[in-house]
Amino acid sequence: MSAKSKLTISRAVRAGATAVALALVAPAHGQVLLAAAPGDAARLAGSSEPLAALQRSQFSCRAPAELARLNYPLRRAARRLANGDPLTIVAIGSSSTAGAGASSPAASYPSRLAVELKERFPGHDITVLNRGINGEDTEDMMARFSTDVIAAHPDLVLWQVGTNSVLRDHPLKSHSALLHEGIEQLKAARADVVLIDMQFAPRVLAKAETQDMEDQIALTAKEESVDLFRRFAVMRNWHEVQHIPFDAFVSPDALHMNDWSYGCVAKLLAGGITEAATRPIAAATAHAAH
């Protein structure tokens, strides 16, 4: 094949990839669908970024509605929003809260969540504080609750847990006790609580106790009547149902997320928070309190 022919084919492949990225994909029944931004696709197609980045632009951010929905109404957040009061959200966690794997702090999930919520609630004063620290486990985070979480007087706390405990083979029984204790501390601060479970990534999947940890987090959320954002199930759906390759949403270290997956999680979580803070039962509670 001549060099000219190879160049023509290369251009055709790149143009085709861009066309796919720009297309609007019709959502399947019961799914949340958020299409990739056309500007991003065009930028990637004309840049020197790795093929994985161009590949990511071809995928729509979506998940089955039942995976993105929060089970319990966010009553405190609902009251604050209904009354036009400022809303303070604290995101506490380890590296996937801090934003390891993102291209900049602005691409972390808390930063993207702030943008998403302000778009959904224009005119409201919404602050999202990122209190993630790389490498921390559940006990480390709890040691910071008083200074990094409760001191901020949060209306909503997003607590990302589990990954480092599994990676370091910490006993599940002791972790369960810590999780219950931590949730009780957050409840005592009168904040709404949403747990965020582990990321669906190769290094997490390689650990034997991953599923047991997932079960523990879900059971604890149910026992404590707090919400759970099912990040693990959402990311699993990307890979096993939507057939998105790992390198499109997991960093090269096979553990952390990347800009696309942080942004998608933020969109889906923002949708879940919005619905849980505005559903009729929450609105009724807000009006009844005043």
N, C-alpha and C positions, 0 to 999 in steps of 0.2 A: 504494500500500500504506500502511495506517495505521501510526502510530508504535507502537501496541500490537502489531500483527502483526509488525513488524520486531523488536521486543523479544522476542517469543515465539520467532521463528526464531533469533535470536542465542543465546538460552538453549538452544535445542535443539541448535544446532551445538556449543556449548561442552560440553554434557552428552555429546554423541556423542563428542567428542574425548577427554573424560575416560574414557569407557567403553572406547575403544580402548586408551588408555594402561594401563588396569587389567587388560585381558585378558591371559591367559597364552597365548603363541603357541607352538604345537608346533614343535620344531626339525626342520628338514629333515635328511635322512640325512647324517651326516658333518659336522655343524655344531656349533659351540659356541654355546650360546644363553644369554643372561643378560637376563632381562626387566627393564623399567623398574620402579622402585620405585613402588608404588601411592601412597604418601604424597607423593612428589614430584609425581605427576600431579594429585592433589587440590589440593595447594598451588598449583601453577601455574594450575590452572583457576580458582581464586578470587583470583588476584593481578592486579597491573597489569603484570606482566612482558611483554616483547614477544611477539608471536605466535610468533616463531621458537623461543622457549623452551618454549612450550606444545607446539609442533610436535615438538620434540625428545623430549618425554616420551612420544610415541606410538610411538617406535621401540625395538625390542629390540636390545641389544648382542650381536651374533653375528658369526661369521666361519667359513668352512670350516675344519675341523679341521687340514687340511694347512698352512694359512697361519699358524695360531697355534702350531703345534708347533715345538719346537727340535730340530734334527737330531742334535746331539751331547749326551751326558749331561753334566750339570754335576757333575763328580766331587768337586771341593773342597766345593761347597755340600752335596752328598750326605753327605760324611763329617762335616761340621759338624752337620748335622741329625740324622744317625744317632747321633752321640755326645752329642747334647744340648748342643753348644757354641754360644756366641753366633754369629750370622751377620751379617756386615757387607757391605752392598751399597752401591756408589758409582755414582750416575748422573751421568755426565759428558756435557756437550753444550752446545748453544746455547739459543736462546729457547724452543724447544719442550720442553726439559728444565727450564729455569728456570720455565716456566709462563706465558709471555706468552699472553694471550687468556683465561686462567682468571680467575674472579671473585675468587680469593684464593690464597695459597700452598698452602693445604690442598687445593685442587682441582687442583694440578699432578699430572702422572702419577707422579712419585716418591712424593709424599705419599699418593696413592690406592693405589699399589703396596704401600706399607708396611701399610696397612689390610687390603688383600686377602690378603697373605701371612700376617699375624698371625691372620686368620680361618681360613686353611688349616692353619696350624701353631700351634694354641693351646698356650700354655705355653713356647714357644720365644722366645728373646731375639733378635729380628730388627730390625736398624737399616738404614734406607735413607737415605743422605746425598745431598742434592740439590746437585750441583756444576755446575749449568748456569749459563751467563752469556749474556745477550742479545748477539747480534751476532757471536759468535765463529765462526771457521772451524776446520778441522781442525788447522792449525798452531798456532793460538791455544790450543786445548785441550791439545795435546801439551806446550806450554810450561808448563802447570800440572800435568802428570801427577805430578811428584815431590812437590809440596806439597799438591795438592787430591785426589789419588787414592791414590798409593802410600803416602803418609804415614799414611793411615787404615787400612793393612793390610787391604785388602778381600778378601773371599772370592769376590766376584762383582762384575765391572765391567760396567755397561751403557753402551755408548758410542754416542751418537746423532751421526751424521755426514752430510755431503753437501749439505744444503740451502743453506747460505750460500755454499759453494764454487760451486754451480751458479748461484745468484742473482747472484754477482759475476763470473761467467764465468772462473773460475780454470781453468788448463789441467788436463785430466784426467790426463795422464801424470804430472805432478808430484804430483797428489793420490794416485795409486795408490801411489807410493813412500812418501809420508807415512803412508798407511793401514797398509801392511805394517810400517813401522818402529814405529808406535804400538802395533800389536797385539803385536809382539815385546817391547816394553817392558812391557806388561801381563802377558804370559806370564812374563817374567822375575821379576815380582812374585808369581808362583805363584797368580794369580787366574784364576777362570773368566771368560771373556769372551763377551759377547753384543753384537753390533753391532745398532743400530737405524737403519734407512734413512730416507729422506726422507718427508715427509708428502704425501699426495695432495691438493693444494690448487691453486686456479686460478693463483696466481702462480708456483708451481713448474712446473705443466704448461705455462706459457707459454714456458719456456726450452727451447731447441733440444737441449741436452745432458742433459736430465733422464733419458731412458731409458738413455743411455750411462753416466751416473753410477750408476743403479740396477744395471745390468749389472756395473759395476766393483765395487761394494760386495758383490754376491752372489758374484762370482768370487773376490774377496779372502778372503771368509769361507770359501769352499770350499778355497782354496789353503792357508790358515792353519789349517784344521780348527777353526774357532770358530763359534759359533752366530750366526744372523741372525734377528732378529725382523722379519718382513716387514710393517712398518707401511704402506708404500706400497700393497702389494697388498691388505692388509686394508681400508684406506680406499677403495681403488678398488672393492672388492667392495661396500662400503656404497652407493657412488654408482651403479655401473653394473649391479649385479646386484640389490641390494635396493631400488634407486631412492630412496635417501635424498637429499634435496637438499643442496647444499653448505652452505646457510645453517643447516642443522641440526647440522653438525659442524665447520664452519670459521667463524672469527671474521669480523666485517665487513671486516677488512683483506685478506681473500681469501688469507691465508697461514697464520696461526696457528690452532691448535685451540681448542676451547672446553671448558667443564666436562664436557659429555656425552662428547665424543671423548677427552679425557684420561682420564676415568673408564673408558670402554670399553677403551681401549688398556691401561690398568692391569689390568683384569680379565683380558683375554686374555693379557697378558704374565705375569701371576701364574699363570694356568693352565699356560702353557708352562714356566715355571720349576719349578712344582710337579711336573709330569710328568717333566721332565728330571733333576730332583734325586731322584726316587724310583723311576725305572724300574729293572727288575731288574739291568741291567748296572751301573748306578751303585751300587746297593745292594751288589752283590757286590764291587765295587771297595772300597767303604767297609769292609766286614768283613775283606777280605783285607789291608788296610793296618794292621790292629791285631791 
